[in-house]
Amino acid sequence: MMTTGGIDRLSATPMYDQLRQLIIDHIEQDGLHPGDPLPGEHRLCEQYGISRTVVRQALAQLEHEGLVERVKGKGTFVARPRTSESLVHTLVGLYDEVASRGGHVHSDILRHETIEADAEVAAALEVEEGSPIVVLTRLRHVDGDAWSLSTTWMPEAVGAVTLGEDLHETSLYRLLEEHGIVATSGVRSAEATVATHEQAQLLGVSAGSALLRLRSVSRDASGTPIEFFIAHHRGDRSRFEFQLGPEASRGSLVRIP
């Protein structure tokens, strides 16, 4: 049952923001947990005498903040808290990032084979176009939930050590380190994007849902690229967190013309 508070039509605070706060209060006061259902749009309209537009604005804001999750055909639910990740500003991988906080990562291997490098991959790995490389595509699950879809390309000499290995429960970086291949520097970038139909099906979201796209090139101590990956993370499951300081690693805002 929603809180007994109401909408003040004389307030300077927009009605959708008032409803947003009422829903937050309802979650906190009733001790609701992730996955618990919340009142639907029709019920909220009736209870507070407001339009569906106002209700949708409030729910959209809450969804953007990661507090609720709307599932088409099922309703609105308390969302699971987003997990902070430091993958953008460090060379740590998802496996070790999650393991450091006691979580578990499982990977479904969708592709793992030797192919010829196209122009984009060749440029990133600094090899000739058409050169043999190893591609690895994984659907990553964190504590049982679909989390990210990533594709990693490696020069043949690097990727060869991964072929035939079971990577379902293993860190790729740890496997490479066992063979003396260690990432010591790199460049990573993150940008907002939306899920394609194929990505949505794999990640368990709706097409057009917000995703975080992570792009990375890692190098060994000699400066030679050892991997290039592009990963799409569910926007409702994760957020990237930066540690800042006066001497922090420099970043830049890239203006796309």
Secondary structure by P-SEA (a helix, b strand, c coil): ccccccccccccccaaaaaaaaaaaaaaaaccccccccccaaaaaaaccccaaaaaaaaaaaaaaccbbbbcccccccccbbbbbccccccccaaaaaaaabbbbbbbcccbbbbbbcaaaaaaaccccccbbbbbbbbccccccccbbbbbbbcccccccccccccccccaaaaaaaaccccccbbbbbbbbbbcaaaaaaaccccccbbbbbbbcccccccccccccccccccccbbbbbbbcccccbbbbbbcc
